[in-house]
């Protein structure tokens, strides 16, 4: 792809007739060839990915559970008046 700028076109005219600064770029696009090769992932990589997803799910669920439990314990203390 080549980027060219025409040096003769540095001004443009607006609809009111005033001269406004302008620069025009012209792109010369050339086709790009993409070679796509499909490879099969090994079994150990699939198992590792599944373990990572399951472990991450349990971790996030544990964090959410801990936050809810802590908030509920604090709410109970506020209700009975033991929060100082």
N, CA, C and O atoms as a MOPAC input file, in Angstrom:
PM7 MOZYME 1SCF
protein

 N      0.85200 1    -1.16000 1     0.00000 1
 C      0.00000 1     0.00000 1     0.00000 1
 C      0.90400 1     1.23100 1     0.00000 1
 O      1.84100 1     1.32300 1     0.79400 1
 N      0.63000 1     2.12900 1    -0.85300 1
 C      1.41500 1     3.34600 1    -0.95300 1
 C      0.54300 1     4.54000 1    -0.59800 1
 O     -0.62700 1     4.60000 1    -0.97400 1
 N      1.11700 1     5.47700 1     0.12000 1
 C      0.42000 1     6.69100 1     0.51300 1
 C      1.06600 1     7.84700 1    -0.22900 1
 O      2.26800 1     8.08000 1    -0.11000 1
 N      0.26300 1     8.56500 1    -0.99100 1
 C      0.80100 1     9.70700 1    -1.73300 1
 C      0.01900 1    10.94900 1    -1.38000 1
 O     -1.16100 1    10.89000 1    -1.03300 1
 N      0.69100 1    12.06200 1    -1.47300 1
 C      0.06700 1    13.35000 1    -1.21200 1
 C      0.32300 1    14.22800 1    -2.41900 1
 O      1.46500 1    14.38600 1    -2.85200 1
 N     -0.73000 1    14.79100 1    -2.95300 1
 C     -0.60200 1    15.65200 1    -4.11200 1
 C     -0.22600 1    17.05300 1    -3.63400 1
 O     -1.04500 1    17.70600 1    -2.98800 1
 N      0.98600 1    17.54200 1    -3.92800 1
 C      1.43200 1    18.83200 1    -3.39100 1
 C      0.68500 1    20.03300 1    -3.97000 1
 O      0.79900 1    21.12800 1    -3.42000 1
 N     -0.06100 1    19.87700 1    -5.03600 1
 C     -0.74600 1    21.01500 1    -5.63700 1
 C     -2.07000 1    21.32400 1    -4.95400 1
 O     -2.64600 1    22.38300 1    -5.20100 1
 N     -2.56500 1    20.44300 1    -4.11200 1
 C     -3.87900 1    20.64300 1    -3.51700 1
 C     -3.75700 1    20.88000 1    -2.02000 1
 O     -4.08700 1    20.00100 1    -1.22400 1
 N     -3.28800 1    22.05800 1    -1.63000 1
 C     -3.16900 1    22.39200 1    -0.22900 1
 C     -4.31000 1    23.26900 1     0.26900 1
 O     -4.38100 1    23.54800 1     1.46500 1
 N     -5.18700 1    23.70300 1    -0.59300 1
 C     -6.30600 1    24.53900 1    -0.20000 1
 C     -7.58700 1    23.95200 1    -0.76400 1
 O     -7.58700 1    23.26100 1    -1.78300 1
 N     -8.66900 1    24.24700 1    -0.07600 1
 C     -9.99000 1    23.84600 1    -0.54700 1
 C    -10.92100 1    25.00600 1    -0.28500 1
 O    -10.62600 1    25.87700 1     0.53400 1
 N    -12.02300 1    25.02000 1    -0.96300 1
 C    -12.99900 1    26.08800 1    -0.81600 1
 C    -14.22500 1    25.55300 1    -0.09300 1
 O    -14.77400 1    24.51500 1    -0.46000 1
 N    -14.64400 1    26.27100 1     0.93100 1
 C    -15.83500 1    25.85600 1     1.66200 1
 C    -17.07300 1    26.32500 1     0.91700 1
 O    -16.96300 1    26.98500 1    -0.11700 1
 N    -18.25100 1    25.99200 1     1.43000 1
 C    -19.49400 1    26.38600 1     0.76100 1
 C    -19.73000 1    27.89200 1     0.82300 1
 O    -20.56500 1    28.41400 1     0.08500 1
 N    -19.00000 1    28.60300 1     1.70000 1
 C    -19.14300 1    30.06300 1     1.76500 1
 C    -18.14800 1    30.76900 1     0.84100 1
 O    -18.17200 1    31.99500 1     0.72700 1
 N    -17.28200 1    30.01000 1     0.18700 1
 C    -16.31600 1    30.60000 1    -0.73200 1
 C    -14.98300 1    30.93000 1    -0.09500 1
 O    -14.06900 1    31.38600 1    -0.78300 1
 N    -14.84900 1    30.70600 1     1.23100 1
 C    -13.58800 1    30.97600 1     1.89800 1
 C    -12.58400 1    29.86700 1     1.60500 1
 O    -12.94900 1    28.71400 1     1.37600 1
 N    -11.32600 1    30.24500 1     1.61900 1
 C    -10.26500 1    29.26200 1     1.41800 1
 C     -9.92100 1    28.65700 1     2.77900 1
 O     -9.65100 1    29.37900 1     3.73900 1
 N     -9.93400 1    27.34100 1     2.84900 1
 C     -9.57600 1    26.66100 1     4.08500 1
 C     -8.41900 1    25.71500 1     3.79200 1
 O     -8.34800 1    25.14200 1     2.70500 1
 N     -7.52000 1    25.54800 1     4.74400 1
 C     -6.39900 1    24.64000 1     4.50500 1
 C     -6.89300 1    23.19500 1     4.38700 1
 O     -7.80300 1    22.77500 1     5.10300 1
 N     -6.29000 1    22.46300 1     3.49000 1
 C     -6.68200 1    21.07500 1     3.29000 1
 C     -5.50800 1    20.29000 1     2.74000 1
 O     -4.61700 1    20.84500 1     2.09700 1
 N     -5.51900 1    19.01700 1     2.99600 1
 C     -4.52300 1    18.13000 1     2.41500 1
 C     -5.26300 1    16.85900 1     2.01800 1
 O     -6.11900 1    16.37300 1     2.75700 1
 N     -4.94000 1    16.34400 1     0.88800 1
 C     -5.64500 1    15.18700 1     0.34900 1
 C     -4.68800 1    14.01600 1     0.26200 1
 O     -3.57200 1    14.15400 1    -0.23900 1
 N     -5.11200 1    12.89000 1     0.74000 1
 C     -4.31300 1    11.67500 1     0.65900 1
 C     -4.98000 1    10.71000 1    -0.30200 1
 O     -6.20200 1    10.55800 1    -0.31000 1
 N     -4.17100 1    10.07300 1    -1.09800 1
 C     -4.67600 1     9.04900 1    -2.00400 1
 C     -3.98100 1     7.74200 1    -1.65700 1
 O     -2.75300 1     7.67400 1    -1.59000 1
 N     -4.76600 1     6.72600 1    -1.44200 1
 C     -4.22800 1     5.41800 1    -1.08900 1
 C     -4.23100 1     4.52300 1    -2.31800 1
 O     -5.23700 1     4.39600 1    -3.01600 1
 N     -3.10400 1     3.92100 1    -2.55900 1
 C     -2.98900 1     2.95900 1    -3.64100 1
 C     -2.98100 1     1.58200 1    -2.98800 1
 O     -1.95300 1     1.12400 1    -2.49000 1
 N     -4.13900 1     0.93100 1    -2.99700 1
 C     -4.27300 1    -0.34400 1    -2.33100 1
 C     -3.85400 1    -1.47700 1    -3.26200 1
 O     -4.28600 1    -1.55700 1    -4.41200 1
 N     -3.01600 1    -2.33300 1    -2.74100 1
 C     -2.63200 1    -3.51100 1    -3.50300 1
 C     -3.16600 1    -4.73700 1    -2.77700 1
 O     -3.25600 1    -4.73200 1    -1.54900 1
 N     -3.51500 1    -5.76800 1    -3.49800 1
 C     -4.09400 1    -6.94600 1    -2.84700 1
 C     -3.07000 1    -7.65000 1    -1.94600 1
 O     -1.87600 1    -7.69800 1    -2.24000 1
 N     -3.57900 1    -8.18300 1    -0.85600 1
 C     -2.74400 1    -8.88800 1     0.09600 1
 C     -3.17600 1   -10.35300 1     0.09800 1
 O     -4.36800 1   -10.65400 1     0.16500 1
 N     -2.22500 1   -11.24000 1     0.02600 1
 C     -2.53200 1   -12.66000 1     0.05600 1
 C     -2.38400 1   -13.17700 1     1.47600 1
 O     -1.36400 1   -12.95100 1     2.12600 1
 N     -3.40100 1   -13.86800 1     1.94900 1
 C     -3.37800 1   -14.44800 1     3.28100 1
 C     -3.39700 1   -15.95600 1     3.13100 1
 O     -4.27300 1   -16.51700 1     2.47400 1
 N     -2.43000 1   -16.59900 1     3.74100 1
 C     -2.36800 1   -18.04700 1     3.70700 1
 C     -2.90600 1   -18.56800 1     5.02900 1
 O     -2.35300 1   -18.26900 1     6.08700 1
 N     -3.96900 1   -19.33700 1     4.97600 1
 C     -4.61600 1   -19.85200 1     6.17100 1
 C     -4.34200 1   -21.34300 1     6.27300 1
 O     -4.67800 1   -22.11600 1     5.37600 1
 N     -3.72900 1   -21.73000 1     7.37700 1
 C     -3.43300 1   -23.13100 1     7.61600 1
 C     -4.10700 1   -23.55000 1     8.90800 1
 O     -3.91500 1   -22.91700 1     9.94700 1
 N     -4.88300 1   -24.59500 1     8.85000 1
 C     -5.59200 1   -25.07000 1    10.03500 1
 C     -4.82700 1   -26.24800 1    10.63500 1
 O     -4.54700 1   -27.24100 1     9.96300 1
 N     -4.50200 1   -26.10800 1    11.91500 1
 C     -3.79900 1   -27.18200 1    12.60700 1
 C     -4.64000 1   -27.63300 1    13.79300 1
 O     -5.34300 1   -26.83200 1    14.40800 1
 N     -4.56300 1   -28.87800 1    14.09800 1
 C     -5.30400 1   -29.42400 1    15.21800 1
 C     -4.48700 1   -29.25600 1    16.49800 1
 O     -3.28200 1   -29.50500 1    16.52300 1
 N     -5.17600 1   -28.82300 1    17.56600 1
 C     -4.50600 1   -28.64200 1    18.85100 1
 C     -4.26300 1   -30.01700 1    19.49200 1
 O     -5.08900 1   -30.91700 1    19.34100 1
 N     -3.15100 1   -30.18800 1    20.20100 1
 C     -2.92200 1   -31.45300 1    20.89300 1
 C     -3.90100 1   -31.63500 1    22.06000 1
 O     -4.45500 1   -30.66300 1    22.57300 1
 N     -4.10300 1   -32.87500 1    22.46400 1
 C     -5.07300 1   -33.19600 1    23.51300 1
 C     -4.69700 1   -32.55600 1    24.85000 1
 O     -5.57600 1   -32.09600 1    25.57900 1
 N     -3.41000 1   -32.51900 1    25.18200 1
 C     -3.00900 1   -31.93700 1    26.47200 1
 C     -3.34900 1   -30.45000 1    26.55200 1
 O     -3.64100 1   -29.93900 1    27.63300 1
 N     -3.31200 1   -29.76700 1    25.43900 1
 C     -3.65900 1   -28.34400 1    25.44500 1
 C     -5.15300 1   -28.14800 1    25.68700 1
 O     -5.55800 1   -27.21900 1    26.38600 1
 N     -5.96100 1   -29.02100 1    25.11200 1
 C     -7.40900 1   -28.96900 1    25.33500 1
 C     -7.71700 1   -29.22400 1    26.80800 1
 O     -8.52700 1   -28.51300 1    27.40300 1
 N     -7.08000 1   -30.23200 1    27.39800 1
 C     -7.31900 1   -30.56200 1    28.80600 1
 C     -6.86500 1   -29.42200 1    29.70900 1
 O     -7.54200 1   -29.09200 1    30.68300 1
 N     -5.72900 1   -28.82200 1    29.39200 1
 C     -5.23600 1   -27.68200 1    30.17500 1
 C     -6.19800 1   -26.50500 1    30.10400 1
 O     -6.44000 1   -25.83700 1    31.10900 1
 N     -6.74000 1   -26.25300 1    28.93600 1
 C     -7.70100 1   -25.15400 1    28.77200 1
 C     -8.96700 1   -25.40800 1    29.57300 1
 O     -9.48400 1   -24.49700 1    30.21900 1
 N     -9.47300 1   -26.63500 1    29.53800 1
 C    -10.67600 1   -26.97000 1    30.30600 1
 C    -10.40800 1   -26.80700 1    31.81200 1
 O    -11.24300 1   -26.26600 1    32.53600 1
 N     -9.25300 1   -27.27300 1    32.27300 1
 C     -8.90400 1   -27.12200 1    33.69400 1
 C     -8.79600 1   -25.64900 1    34.09000 1
 O     -9.21000 1   -25.26900 1    35.18500 1
 N     -8.25100 1   -24.83200 1    33.21700 1
 C     -8.13500 1   -23.39500 1    33.50100 1
 C     -9.51400 1   -22.74300 1    33.59700 1
 O     -9.74200 1   -21.90000 1    34.46400 1
 N    -10.42200 1   -23.12700 1    32.72000 1
 C    -11.77400 1   -22.55600 1    32.74500 1
 C    -12.49700 1   -22.96700 1    34.02600 1
 O    -13.11700 1   -22.13500 1    34.68800 1
 N    -12.41600 1   -24.26200 1    34.37500 1
 C    -13.08400 1   -24.74900 1    35.58200 1
 C    -12.46600 1   -24.10200 1    36.82900 1
 O    -13.19600 1   -23.67500 1    37.72300 1
 N    -11.14400 1   -24.02700 1    36.89600 1
 C    -10.48600 1   -23.40900 1    38.04500 1
 C    -10.82900 1   -21.93400 1    38.17500 1
 O    -11.06600 1   -21.44600 1    39.28000 1
 N    -10.85700 1   -21.22900 1    37.06500 1
 C    -11.21800 1   -19.81700 1    37.10600 1
 C    -12.65300 1   -19.60800 1    37.55300 1
 O    -12.95200 1   -18.66700 1    38.28900 1
 N    -13.54400 1   -20.49200 1    37.10600 1
 C    -14.94800 1   -20.39800 1    37.51500 1
 C    -15.08200 1   -20.60600 1    39.01700 1
 O    -15.79600 1   -19.85600 1    39.68300 1
 N    -14.39900 1   -21.62200 1    39.56200 1
 C    -14.45200 1   -21.84900 1    41.01100 1
 C    -13.84200 1   -20.69100 1    41.78800 1
 O    -14.35000 1   -20.33000 1    42.84900 1
 N    -12.78200 1   -20.11300 1    41.28900 1
 C    -12.14700 1   -18.98600 1    41.97600 1
 C    -13.07700 1   -17.78300 1    42.03900 1
 O    -13.23900 1   -17.17800 1    43.09900 1
 N    -13.68400 1   -17.43400 1    40.91800 1
 C    -14.59900 1   -16.28900 1    40.88800 1
 C    -15.82000 1   -16.56500 1    41.75500 1
 O    -16.29200 1   -15.67500 1    42.46300 1
 N    -16.33500 1   -17.79200 1    41.70300 1
 C    -17.48700 1   -18.13600 1    42.54600 1
 C    -17.12000 1   -18.03400 1    44.02500 1
 O    -17.93500 1   -17.58100 1    44.82900 1
 N    -15.90100 1   -18.45100 1    44.39800 1
 C    -15.45500 1   -18.34300 1    45.78500 1
 C    -15.33100 1   -16.90100 1    46.23800 1
 O    -15.69300 1   -16.56700 1    47.36600 1
 N    -14.81900 1   -16.04300 1    45.36400 1
 C    -14.69300 1   -14.62000 1    45.70200 1
 C    -16.07000 1   -13.99900 1    45.90000 1
 O    -16.29100 1   -13.26000 1    46.85900 1
 N    -16.99300 1   -14.29900 1    44.99600 1
 C    -18.35300 1   -13.74300 1    45.11500 1
 C    -19.02000 1   -14.26100 1    46.38900 1
 O    -19.66000 1   -13.49200 1    47.10700 1
 N    -18.87700 1   -15.56500 1    46.67600 1
 C    -19.46000 1   -16.15200 1    47.88400 1
 C    -18.89100 1   -15.49700 1    49.13600 1
 O    -19.63400 1   -15.19500 1    50.07100 1
 N    -17.57900 1   -15.27400 1    49.16100 1
 C    -16.94300 1   -14.63600 1    50.31000 1
 C    -17.45900 1   -13.21500 1    50.51800 1
 O    -17.71900 1   -12.79600 1    51.64600 1
 N    -17.60400 1   -12.48500 1    49.42200 1
 C    -18.11100 1   -11.10500 1    49.52900 1
 C    -19.54700 1   -11.09400 1    50.04800 1
 O    -19.89000 1   -10.27800 1    50.90300 1
 N    -20.38100 1   -11.99000 1    49.54000 1
 C    -21.77500 1   -12.04000 1    49.98700 1
 C    -21.84400 1   -12.44200 1    51.45900 1
 O    -22.61200 1   -11.86000 1    52.22500 1
 N    -21.04200 1   -13.43800 1    51.85700 1
 C    -21.03900 1   -13.88100 1    53.25600 1
 C    -20.58600 1   -12.76100 1    54.18500 1
 O    -21.20900 1   -12.53400 1    55.22100 1
 N    -19.51700 1   -12.06200 1    53.83400 1
 C    -19.01000 1   -10.96300 1    54.66600 1
 C    -20.04100 1    -9.84500 1    54.78000 1
 O    -20.24200 1    -9.27800 1    55.85500 1
 N    -20.69500 1    -9.53300 1    53.65500 1
 C    -21.71200 1    -8.47600 1    53.68100 1
 C    -22.90700 1    -8.89200 1    54.52400 1
 O    -23.46100 1    -8.07100 1    55.25500 1
 N    -23.31300 1   -10.15400 1    54.43400 1
 C    -24.46800 1   -10.60000 1    55.22600 1
 C    -24.13400 1   -10.61700 1    56.72000 1
 O    -24.98200 1   -10.26400 1    57.54000 1
 N    -22.92000 1   -11.01800 1    57.08400 1
 C    -22.51500 1   -10.98700 1    58.49900 1
 C    -22.47100 1    -9.55500 1    59.01500 1
 O    -22.89900 1    -9.29100 1    60.13900 1
 N    -21.96400 1    -8.63700 1    58.21700 1
 C    -21.93300 1    -7.22700 1    58.62800 1
 C    -23.35300 1    -6.68400 1    58.76500 1
 O    -23.62900 1    -5.90700 1    59.67900 1
 N    -24.24800 1    -7.07800 1    57.87600 1
 C    -25.64100 1    -6.61300 1    57.92700 1
 C    -26.32800 1    -7.13900 1    59.19300 1
 O    -27.09300 1    -6.42200 1    59.83700 1
 N    -26.04400 1    -8.40100 1    59.54100 1
 C    -26.63400 1    -8.96600 1    60.76300 1
 C    -26.14600 1    -8.20500 1    61.98700 1
 O    -26.93100 1    -7.93000 1    62.89500 1
 N    -24.84700 1    -7.85700 1    62.02500 1
 C    -24.30900 1    -7.10200 1    63.15000 1
 C    -24.92000 1    -5.71600 1    63.23500 1
 O    -25.17700 1    -5.20800 1    64.32600 1
 N    -25.15200 1    -5.10700 1    62.08100 1
 C    -25.77500 1    -3.77100 1    62.08300 1
 C    -27.18500 1    -3.86100 1    62.60300 1
 O    -27.62100 1    -2.98400 1    63.34900 1
 N    -27.92000 1    -4.90900 1    62.22700 1
 C    -29.31600 1    -5.05600 1    62.65300 1
 C    -29.44100 1    -5.25900 1    64.16900 1
 O    -30.36900 1    -4.73900 1    64.78800 1
 N    -28.51900 1    -6.00700 1    64.76100 1
 C    -28.63000 1    -6.22600 1    66.21200 1
 C    -27.89500 1    -5.17600 1    67.02700 1
 O    -27.94900 1    -5.19600 1    68.25700 1
 N    -27.20900 1    -4.26300 1    66.35700 1
 C    -26.58200 1    -3.13700 1    67.04000 1
 C    -25.19900 1    -3.41200 1    67.60300 1
 O    -24.74000 1    -2.65500 1    68.45900 1
 N    -24.52000 1    -4.45100 1    67.16800 1
 C    -23.19500 1    -4.76200 1    67.69100 1
 C    -22.08000 1    -4.16400 1    66.83600 1
 O    -20.90600 1    -4.35900 1    67.15000 1
 N    -22.40000 1    -3.46800 1    65.80700 1
 C    -21.37700 1    -2.85700 1    64.96700 1
 C    -20.96800 1    -1.53200 1    65.60400 1
 O    -21.80700 1    -0.65300 1    65.80300 1
 N    -19.69500 1    -1.38900 1    65.92000 1
 C    -19.27000 1    -0.15700 1    66.59400 1
 C    -18.47500 1     0.71700 1    65.67900 1
 O    -18.03600 1     1.79400 1    66.08100 1

